Amino acid sequence: MSTTRLPTIAPERAALLVMDFQNGICPLAPDADALVERVKEAIADVRAAEGTIGYVRVAFTEDYWAAVPETNKAFATVAAA
């Protein structure tokens, strides 16, 4: 039986991107509370290793929201709200 060895991550060369953890997005995820807790732990681990954290927030103006077609699987539900 062979085992897969995970690569070593060099914190000085890596970044954790934390994306779209917004009030309008998180509730769409199954078990959002557990997801947020896991991300908090990942952030703490990366900080402890002196790695970089990047926060990404996608935001739209009212005009952009109005232009989202109903067929858009990624944003239609959020745009309707």
Buried (B, 14 or more C-beta within 10 A) or exposed (E): EEEEEEEEEEBEEEEBEBEBBEEEBBEEEEEEEEEEEEBEEEBEEBEEEEBEEEEEEEEEEEEEEEEBEEEEEEBEEBBEE
